[in-house]
Amino acid sequence: MVYLTQLVYVVPGGEAAFHEFEDLVLPRMGLYGGELVLRLRPDAAAKIGGTGETPYEVHVVRFETEDGLARFAHDEVRQRALHLKDRSVRQVVVIRGDGSHRV
């Protein structure tokens, strides 16, 4: 299993384009052995510490294989919708893991 945690920072006013992108691409993950495990939209009150900025959304996704993740990244529908992401997302911080409990 491949796990990705994504901290998504959206440009001010870019929320609608970001939602449009997500509505198109998130349902396609399952075609490639992927799953949206968690999608959160934290507000400022959710932050209890740290120096980082609160992201617009936090996603946890998993794919059965690296190949599935790569195929999703190159999905034709996703590729055609990337202009929505490009104009709405300022930054994405991606944290990778394999689902093991070892630290």
Secondary structure, 3 states (H helix, E strand, C coil): CEEEEEEEEECCCCHHHHHHHHHHHHHHHHHHCEEEEEEECCCHHHCCCCCCCCCCEEEEEEECCHHHHHHHHCCHHHHHHHHHHHHHEEEEEEEEECCCCCC
